[in-house]
C-alpha cells in the first residue's frame, strides 16, 4: 500500500517528480505528459481504493504463503 501511494504521488501533479523528469528528458511539454499519464493514474487510484475497502485481497494470499 505504501509503494502504491508513493507511486501515485510521484506521477501526479503538483509535485510529480517523475513526471517532471520524464517531460524534461523527452522534451515533451509538461501538460502533454500529464494528459498521457491520466488513465494510468486513474487506474492506480481506483486500485488503491479497492485495496482500502477490501484489504483481504492482500491479506489472505499473504497468510496462505506464510503458513507453509
TAPE-V34624 format. One line per field, one symbol per residue. psi: psi as a letter, one per 40 degrees, with the letter a starting at -180 (. if undefined). burial: + if it has 24 or more other C-alpha atoms within 12 Angstrom, else -. A space follows every 10 residues. Layout:
psi->???
burial->???
This chain:
psi->dddddddddd eiidcfdddd dddddefhid ddddddeddd dddddddddd dddgeddddd dddddee.
burial->-------+-- ++------++ ---------+ --++--+--- +--+---+-- ---------- --------
